[in-house]
Amino acid sequence: MYIIFPIIALLFNILVLGASIYRVIISENKINEISIAVLNIIIAVNLVYIIIQNIKSIIKILKNNININEAVIGNNKIYSFIYIYGIYSFIFSFIAPIVMVFLKNK
């Protein structure tokens, strides 16, 4: 369960990422399509990181013969991606609209 759900989410995210990249290619490179594609890439990297951390935890549990009730799957490093999401939000909320205004005027 700790590996299956992130893998299903990653597969769905890859599908959405493909559609987002297709929309960026066929559109006029509007900021909305680009921001969605970048967000999907960040989410995919985060899901891969979660899957790797869960696999490492399960291997550690199996090697050390830890009781399943005392086992801890994952770790707190997974929450470090909140800073990346914050940086993404700042860039596409404040910086990208300003850049697009200057690019439109040229």
Buried (B, 14 or more C-beta within 10 A) or exposed (E): EBBEEBBEBBEEBEEBBEEBBEBBEEEEEEEEBBBBBBBBBBBBBBBBBBBEBBBEBBEEBEEEEEEEEEBEBBEEEEEEBEEEEEEBEEEBEEEBEEEEEEEEEE
